[in-house]
Amino acid sequence: MAREFKGEIKLDVRDSTADWEAFLPDKAPAGAPNVLVVLYDDTGTAAWSPYGGRINMPTMDRLAGNGLTYSQWHTTALCSPTRSTFLTGRNHHQNGFATISESSTGFPGYNSHIPPSNATMANVLRDAGWSTFWVGKNHNVPIDEWTAGASKKNWPLAQGYDRFYGFIGGETNNWYPSLAEDNHYIDQPYLPEDGYHLSKDLADQALKMIRDVKQTEPDKPWYLWFCPGANHAPHHAPEEYIAKYKGAFDDGYEAYREWVLPRMIERGILPEGTDITQMNPMPDGTFTQTDLVRPWAELSAEERAMFCRMAEVFAGFSEYTDAQVGRIVDYLEESGQLENTIIMYCADNGASGEGSPNGSVNEGKIFGGYPDDEAQNLTMVDKLGSPDTYNHYPTGWAMAFSTPYRMFKRYSYQGGVCDPLVIHYPAGIAAKGEVRGQYHHSTDIVPTILELCGVEMPETYNGVEQTPLAGVSMAYTFDAEPDAPTRKKTQYYEMLGSRGIWHEGWKAVAEHGPMAGMSGFENDTWQLFHTDVDRAEAHDLAAEHPEKLEELKALWLEEAKANDVLPLNDLQIIGNAKDFETFITMEFHQPAPPSGQYTYYPGTSEVPERSAANVHNVSYKILAEVELTGETEGIIFAHGSRFGGHALFIKDGTITYAYNFLGIPPEDRISAPAPTSGKHIIGVEFTKEKIGEYREGVGPLKLFIDDQQVGEQEIRTVLGHFSLCGEGLCIGYDSADAVSSMYAGSRFEFTGGEIAKVVFDIADDAYIDAEAHMAAAMSRD
């Protein structure tokens, strides 16, 4: 019951008075605004045209020309953490999102479960009379709730959103995405050969949601959080958009920095006299070597061509997605809604350096703990951006698109945390095309939206006392006080061991890179910057102002304790096998049954990798109980994609087990003629006998049909994961992108026979008793 019943109840309904208003939800105030938040990924301030960059963003330019561009707006330096601040208005550690969902650990600030004391803005707005929609990237569902059978209390619908359409993890293939709708996983609606791209699909779905609500409740305002896969890897775009940028980056990333800085100053994004920081600004030993930038002059002609193409693809991806946002904005104008819609167009962290110094054609190698092969990358230049690659540009472009700052995504320097933000609200902002320079942060978005909507965050929600909002409203910057000092006083930063704190125009940053594997946090050297005059953090003033530095270091620790920042985690996952294994151990894993056996059945949804039987870096057995005919064909099981995975299937009368090691050709395959009739057990056994140079498992792979071994060869297996997210374990089909090139381009569903079940056994290290295992697999549950 929404409010007190004021009717009258008698014995007979004829003598009673109804009161419908007691049961109906609250309505938003007359004239309340719509809210559209567009949140890109992995984009530095020097990339986009409104900030002076080379990447043309016509829709964003249009909004900036009729709204406000913010030059000192900041984020947490990483995806899930920033997005959690958009959800609740609290700091990322307060939300349990110290890092991404996929690398959560069992500590208060790191577990990826938003506590009940941090109610979401969507819940509050929905209660106040808004329709609420979330389209695109999620990345805020805890890793232990990704499965079909898990609780959905932290999925978008339970977080206050009426509808959700998008993907749950940190990234997805833009040509073959892993999609979810509301509370369940779905298949993509059509394929790339029919014109599919994720950005287009997401815009289509967003438009449907807005149109639906306006058709039935034309006076009801809505809040839409639109989160495209752009600009996160993999960088995928239609060729016609990539072609727009042919030659645009041929001068290289160092020249780009020199070119873009004056343009940023001219536009008022940076003050006159802003200095550019050096290319590799951190001392050796304080950061992971995969974050180094290679000087352009030292690259070969082939490397330069590849690096330029990678930037062209990234730019095409960004502009193509901006065009899809433009379709939404165009509709709002055509339908008369644009004037009274608050639009915030922004990005969640700095440009990504996760492509390493050489870039990558398969970013998944990072999550497999395996280095890139530049020679292989060079063979794929013409396919960058297409379904054949899962590409990411090199660190040099992350540096360039973060001009003039130090470093990039994951770092607490400006390169990791300073991001683009444009606010467009014709009904509420008189100023047009102006720049605002007040210091603000992603925790300030929720207070701003709530103030503009005339809604307050309650002191208690669902009976739980609420944590106060961490941010301040930015509405004062619109018209009343455009040049007023910032109302924000303090903001701490911490990401994967990288630390910093801003306080009243000064900022201290520890010389300790994210995932640096250094430990020894108490011995770190800290730098001091006067950001009111040195926006780039180019000049370290620690020696001149030691008292100020000590003051800020003490304030950081105070904020860290108050916000659940400790314990600090800088485990190095690339280049430090021990740290990588520790990191993997700390991540969430579905507890293995006592038997070590997992049983899977056909007709089911894919199982997310973190919750499936873990075959990484261990010995394993897989036993499939099947009934075959002469017409049998298709997938028995598949897990992963063309960029890493394994699959067991029947094609052209042959049983094949294919292990695709991180997309590196050739695939390891072992095959045998398939029986043409009857019930059989098809078994696979891998025995890890040794470890390779990069901790990959190496050993014999055997294929069995019933009790007969029918093939054997040595293979290597992935240490980490097949993918960051998506591409889960499937029985009877292969979801999204195909594991093996032998059946690429289709789901290759199992037909002409029957799969009873598939058993994964990781209980011991040898196929000790094949007959016993087969007998167990044959028994019906």
N, C-alpha and C positions, 0 to 999 in steps of 0.2 A: 504494500500500500504506500503510495507516494506521499500522501498527506492525510490529515484527519478527515474521516467520513462525516459529512454534515447533512446527510439525508435523514430520513426517519424510517424506522423498521417497525412494522406492526405484524400481527399474526397473519393477515391477509395482504398479499402484494397490492391489492386494489386500494388498500388504505395506506400504503407505504410510499415514501418519496425517495427516488434514486438520486445518487450524486456521482456521476461519472468522473467529475474532476478529481475526486479523491484517488482514482486509480490510474489516471493518465500520467505519463512522464512530464517533467518540466519542459517548457518551451523556452528557446533562446529569446532574448529581448528583440523587439521589433527592430529591423535594420541591422542585426548582428552580422559581422563580416564572415565570409568564407575564409579558409586558410589553406594555402597550397605551399608546402615545403618541398623543394627539390633538392635532394642531397646526393651529390656525386661522390665518387671515391677518389682517393689518391691524386689530388691535383694541387700543385703549388700555385702561388699567386701570380707568377710570371708566365703562366701558360696561356691564359685566355685573353681575348681581345679587349674586354672592358678594363683590364688591368695593364694593357699595353702589349700583351703577348701575341704570338703569330697564329694561334689557333682561333679561327673565326667562329664566334658564337652569336649568330644573328639574334636569336631569341633573348639571350642574356643581355646583349647590347641594347636591344629595344627596352627591356625592363630597366636597365641601368640609366638609359637616357631619360626615362620618365620616373625615376626613383632615386635611390641612394646607394652608393658603393662604399663599403667599409674597408678601410685600409689596415686596421689593427684588430681584426677579429680572429680568434684563436680556437684551437681544438685540443684534443688529448694526444694527438700524434698517431692514433691507430683507429681502425674501423669500429669494432664492437664497442669499445669504451666511449668514443664520441657519440655513437648512436644511443647509447644508454643515457647520456645526458640530455639528448633530445626527447627521450621517453619520459624522464622524470624530473629534470631540472636539478638533479643532485650530481655531485662529482662521481667520476667513474668508479673509483674504489668503493664509495658508499653504495653503489649499485651492484657490487660484486664483479665488476667488469674491469679489473686491472689490465686485462689482455683480451684477446679474441676468445670466443666461445670454445673454439677447437683446442685451445691450450689452457683451459681452466684447470685449477688445482684446488685442493680442499682447504682453502683458507678464507676467512671472511671477505677480504677484498678481492678474491681471485676466483670465486666459485661459479660465477655467471648466473646466479639466481638473485633477481632483484627482490629485496626484502619487502614485506607488506608495509613497512613504515615509509616506503618511497612510492606512493601511489603515482600512477602514470597520468600525464596530461590528457591522454585520450579518454581514460575513464572519467576524469573530471569534466571534460568538454561534453562527452556523451550524456552524462547525468544532467548537464546544464542545457541540453537540447540540440546538440550538434550531431549530424551523421559523421561517422569516422571511418576512414579508409586507409589501408596501408598497402602500397603497390611496389613491388620490387624486392630489393635486398632486405633480408631480415637481420640475421647475424646477432640476434639477442635471445634466441631460444637456447637454453642450457644444453650442452652436448648430451647429457643423459636423457633428454626429452625429445630427441630427434626421431625415435622409432615410431612406427604406426601404433604400437601398443602402449606407448608411454603416456604419462599424464600430459594433458594439453593446457595446464594452468598457466604456463609461461609462453604459450603461443599467442600470436597477435590478438585473436578474438577474446581471449581471457585478459589481455592487457588493455582492453577498452576499445578495440577496433571492431566495427560491425562487419567489415569484409577484409580479406587478405588475399592477394594474388602475387606470387613471387617465388623467391628461393630462400631457403632457411639458412644456409651457411654463408661463409665469407666471400665466395666467388662461385661462378658457374660458367660453363661453356655457353657463349652467346648464340651459337648456332644450334647446340643440342643441350638446352638447360635442364637442370633437375628442378622441377617446378612443384609448388604446393599451392593449393587453393583452400582458403579457410583453415580447416583442421586436418587436411589429408593431402597426400602426394598425388599428382596427376601427370599424365603424359602431355608433352607439348602439343598444341593444337594442329600444327602442320610443320613441314620440314623445310630446310634451307632451299632445296630445289624448287619449292613452291613459294619462295620469297620470305621465309621466316628469318627474323632476327629478334633477339630478346627485347631490345629497346623499343622496337615497333610494337611488339606484343604487349609490353607493359603499358604503353600509351593507349593502345586500344582498350585494354581492361580498365584503365583509369577513366577514360571517357565514358565507358558503359556505366560505371558506378555513379559518376556525377549525373549523367542523364537520367538514370533510374530514379535517383532520389528527387531530382527536380521535376520528374514526370508525375510523381505521386504526392510529394510534399514540397511544392514550389517555393514556399516561404521558409523552409528549414535550411539553415546554414550547414555547411559541411567543412570537415578538416581532412585533407588528403596529404599523406606523407608519401611522396613519390621518390623512390630510391633505385635508380637504374644500376645496372652492372657496371657501366662506365664510371670512372676510367680505370677501374681495377683490372688487372690481368685476369683472363687472357684478353688481349687487345684484338677485338674482332670488328670488322666493319665491311660494308659493301664496297666493292672495288671502285665504284664511281666517286665515293667520298675520299678514299685513299688517294686516288689519282689527282684530286684537287691540290694536293700538297707535294706533288712530284717536284723535287729540287728545292723545296722551301727550307730545308734544313741542311743543305749541302755545305754551308760554311762551318758547321760543327757546333758542338755544345759550348765550347769556350767563347767562340765568337758570338753565339746567341746571348750570352750573359752581357757582353759589352754592348750589344745592340739593344737589348730590352731595358736595361737600367735607365738610360735617359728617357725612354718613353714612359716608364713608370713614374719618374720624377715629373715629367711634363704633365701627366694626368693628375698629379697631386696624390698619387698612391704613396710616394716616398718623398721626404723633404729634400730640398737642395742640399748638396754636400754629402749625401749618403754614399758611403764607400762600399765597394764590393769586397766580399770575403775571399780568402784564398781557396783554391780548388780542393785540396785535401787538408782541412784546417786542424785536424786532431793529431796529437802526437802518436807515434807508433806505440802499439801496445795498449792503447786506450779504446780501441774499437776493432770490430771484426774486419779482416782483410777483404771480405766479400763486399764491403761498402766503399772500397777504394774507387777513385775515378782515374781512368787511363788518359794521359794527355793526348789530345787529338793529333798532334804532330807525330806521335809515335805509332799511330795506327797504320796498317797497310791499306792500300787502295780498296781491297775487297772488304776489309773491316769497316772502313768509312762508308762504303756503299750500303752495307748491311745495317749499320747503326742509323744512317739517314732514313732508310726504309722503315726501320722500327719506329722512328719519330713520326714519319708520315702516316703510318697505320694508327698510331696513338691519336694523332690530330684528327684523322678521318673518323675514328671511333667517337671522339668527343663531339665533333660538329654534327655527325649523324644523329647522335642522341639528343643534342640541342634542338635539332629539327623536330624530333618527336615531342619534346617538351613544347615546342612551338605549336604543334597541333592542339595541345591542351589549351594554351593561351589563346589561340585563335578562336577556339570554341567558346571560351569564356567571354571574349569580346562579342562574338556573334550573338550569344545568348543574353547579353546585357549584364553579365556577372563580374566582368573584369574590374570595374570601378570599385566595387566593394569586396574585393578579394585581396587579402594580405598574401603576397608571394615572397617567399624567402628562397633564393637560389644560391646554393653554397656547396662546399666540399668538406669531407669529414677528416682529412689529414693532408699533410704535405705530399708532394710527388714521391712515388715509390722507388726506393733503391733496391728492391728485392730481385731485380734482374741481374745483379752482380756486375762486375766491370765489363763483361763481354756480352750482356744480354742473353736471352734464352728463347729457344723455340718451344720449350716445354717447361713452364714455370713449376710444374709438379715435381721436377727433380729436387727442388729445394725441400719439399716436404718428404721426399724420399732420402734426404741426407746424402745426395749424390751430386757431384760437380757437373757443370755443363761441358759439352764437347764443342768447342768453337768450330772445328772442322765440319762437324755435322750441321751446325747452325748455318754455316755458309752455303750449304747445299739447298737450304730451304728458303732463301731470301725471297724468291718470287712467290712463295706460298704464304708469306707472313700476312696475318689478318684473315686468312681463309680457315675453313674447317680442318685443314691439315696441320695447323699449328696451334699452340697454346702459349702465345708469345708474350714477351715482356722486354721493354727496352733496357739498355745498360744504365748504370749509375750516373754516367755523364749527363744524360737527359734529365734525370731526377735533380741533379745539381742545377742544370740550366733552368728548369721550370720552377726552381725554388730561389732564383735570383732575387736579391743579392745575398741571401742568407747562408749561414752554415748548415750543411747537411740536409736531411730530408726526412721523410716518414720514419717514425719510430724514435726520432731524436727529440730531446726537449729544447733544442735550439729553435729559432724561428723557422728554419727550413722544415721542421717537422710539425710545427703547431700553428703557424700563421697561414690562414686560408682565405679564399675569396668568399664574399658574402654581398649579395645585392638584395635590397628590400624594395618592393614595389607595392604601393597601396594608395592609389589615387584619392580615395575618399578620406584618407587619414594623413597624407603627406603632401603638402603644398610644393615643397622643393622638388626640382627636376634636374637630374643629371649632376648632382653634387656628390662630393666625397666627404665622408665622415671619418675622423681620425681618432675617436675615443677608443681606449683599450677595452676590448670585450672578449667574451669566451662563449663556448657552446652551452655552458650552463646558464647563460643569459637568454637563450632562445625561449624556453618555457615561460619564464616570468614576463617576457615581452608579449608573447601571444596571449597569455592570460589577461594581462592588462588591457590589451587592445580589444579583447572579447568581453571585457567587463566581468570576468570570472576570477574567483580567488581559489588558491589551493587550500583545501580545508585543513584544520588543525588535527582532526581525526578522520580516518576513512575506513569504513567497514569495521569500526570499533577499535582501530589501531591508531595510536598516536603517531603523527607524521613528523619525519625529519624536516626541518626547515629547508626551503629552497636555498641552493648554494649560490645562485646567481642574482643579478639585478636586471630590471627591465631596461631595455635600450630605447624605449619610446621617447624619452627626453631629448634624444639626439635628432628627432625628426625635423621639427620646425621651431619649437619654443626656445631651445638652447642649442643651436647647431654647432657652436664653437665652445660649448661648456666643457669644463674638465670632466674626465670620466668619473662616473659614480662608483666604479669598481675600485676596490682598494688592494685586494690580494688574490692571487691565483697560483696554486702550486701545480707542478707537473711531475709525473713519474711514468716511465714506460719501459718495461723490460730492463730495469736497472739504470736507465738514463733519467737524470733528475734535474729539476730547476724550480725556481720560484720567482714570480714577479710581484713587486710590492711598491706601489706609489711611484712608478717611473723608473725603478731599478730592478735588475734581474740578475740572479745568481744561477749558474749552471755548472754542474759537476762534469769534469772531463772523464766521462765514463760512458762509453757507447752502449746502446741496447744489445743484449745478447753477446756481450763482449767476453764473457767467461772469466772475468778478472777477479770477481769477489772483492774482498778487501775494501768495502765501501767506506769504512771509517777513515781510510787513508787517502781518499780521493783529493785531488787538487780541484778547487772551484774557481771559476772565472766570474767576474763582475762586470756588468754592462749598464750604462745609463741610457736606457731605451728611449727616454724622452728626446734625446739628442742623437743617439746612435741606434737607429731603428734596425740596422743590419746586424747588430751585435759584433761589429768588426773590431772594437777596441776594448781590450781587457783592462779594467781599472782596479783590479784586485790589489796591486801593490800600492796604488795611491790612496785607496780607501779600505784598509783592512778592517776597520771597525764596522763599516757598512756591510762588508762581506760576512763577517761573523754574525751580525744581526740577522741577515737573511738566511744563513745556514741554520741558525737556531729556529727561525720562523718556519723553515721547511720541515724540520723534524717535528715541530709542534703540529703543523698541518697534517703531516704524515700519520702521526698517532691519532689525531682526531678523525681521520678519514679512512682508516683501515688500510693504509698503504703498505705496512710491513707484514711479512718479511719480504725483502727485496729479492728479485729473481733475475739474474743476468746470464742464465745458462746459455752457452753457445751451441747452437744446433748444427751449424755448418763448420766443419774443420776440427771439431772436438768431439770425438766419438763417445767419450765417457759422459760429457755433458749431454749429448744428444740422447744417449740411452737413459740417463737420469730424467731428462725432460719427458721422454716417452713414458717412462714408468710413472711419473707424477700425473700425467694426463688421465682423464676418465677412460676407463675400459669397462665394458659390460662384464660383470663377474662371470668367470667360467664355471660351468656346472662341475660337480665333483668328478664326474666321469671324463671331463675334458671334451665331451662330445656335444655338438650343436646339430639339431635336426631341423631341416628346412623343407618346405612343401611348395608345390606349384600353386598358381592362382593367388599369389600373395604380392604385396608391395615390396619394393626393394628395401633391403636392410642397410641403414647407414653404416659406413665403414667402422666408426668407433664402437658400434654395437654388434657388429658381426664377428664371427669366429676370426681370431687374429692369427693370420698365417704369415705374418711378417717376422723374418729373422728367426723362425723356429722350424723344426720338423713338423710335418703335418700329413694327414691322410684324408682323402675325400672319397666317399663311397656313395654311388648313386644307384638306387634301385629303380630299374626301368623295365618296361615291356616294349619290345621292339617288333617291327614288321619290316617287310621289304621296302615300305614307303616312308620309313622313319627319317626325319630330318629336323635339325634345329638345335637350339641351345638347351643343354641340360642345366648348367649354371654359368653365370658370367658375373664378374666383379671388376669394375674399373672402366677404362676407355682406351682409345688408341694411344693415349699418353701414359699408360701404365695399367696393368691388370692381368687377370688370367681367366680362362674360360674352358669349358668342356662341352664339345658339341659333335653332332653327326652331320656330315655333308658328303653327298655323292657316295654313300655306302661306306664311309670311313669315319671312325671315331678319332677325334683329335683333341688333345689337351694343348692349349697354347698359353705360354707365359710371356707376356709383353713387359719387358723390363724398362719401365719409364719411357716408352716410346722409342727406345734406341734399337735400330734394326741390327740384325734380323730378329724376328720373333723366335723364341724357342718353342718348337713343336714336336710332339711325339704322337704317332698315329698307328692305327691298326684297322683291319677290316672289321666292320660292325656285324654282329649276328643279325640274321634276317627274320628271326621269329623268337617268341618266347620271353620269359622273364630272366633278367640277368642283373648282375652287379658289375658296374664299371667302376674301377678303383684307381686312384692316383695316390702315389706315395712319394713325398720328397723327404730326404734325409740330409739335414745340414751337417756336413762333415768338417767344414772349415769356414772361415770368414775371409772375405776379400779385402782389398785395400781400403774400401770405404765402408767396412762393416757389413757389407751385403752377405747374405747366406749363400754358400756354394756347396753343391753336392749332387748326388744322383737323383733323377726323377724317373719313377717307374710307372708304367701303365699296366693295369690288370683288367682282364675280362673274366669274371667269375674267379676261379682259383688259379688262373694261368697268367703269368707275366708275359705281356706281348710287346714290350718295348722298354728301352732305357736310354737315357742320355743325361749328361751333366748340365745343370742350369744354375743361374744365380737368381736370388730373390731379394725383393726390396726390404730395406731395414725399416723405413718409416711408414709412409702411407702411399697408397696409389694416387690419392688426390686429397686436397685440403678438405673438400666436402663434396657431396653428391656422388653420382656414379657408384651406388651401393650394390650389394650382393642381390642378384636376381635369379630366380629359379624358373626355368622354362622360357626365358627370353633375355635379351640384353637391352636394358633401358638406355635411352639417349644415344651416345656415341659408342660405336662398336669397339670391343677389345681387340679383335683380330681382323686383319685385312682380308682374311679368307671369306668373311661375310659382311664386309663394310657396307654401310648404307641401309641397313634394315634392322628390325628388332630380332629377326631370324627366330621366330617363335617355334617351339617344339611341336611338331605335328606328326601324324602317322604312327603314333604310339602313345605311351603313358609314362609319366614320371610319378613314382609313388612317393619318394622322398630322397633327399640328399643329406648325408651325414658328414660333417667336418669333425675330424678327431685330432686334437692337439695335445692329447693326454701324455704321450711319451715320445721318445725320439727314434723309434724304429717301427717298422711294419712287422712286429714280432710274431703275431699270429693272424695271418690274413684270413684264414677260414673262420676263426672266432669273430673277428670284426665283421666279416660278411654275414655271418649268421645273425649277429646282433642287428645289423642293418636291415636284414630281410624280415625281422620280426615286426609286426604291425604294432603301432602305439595304441 
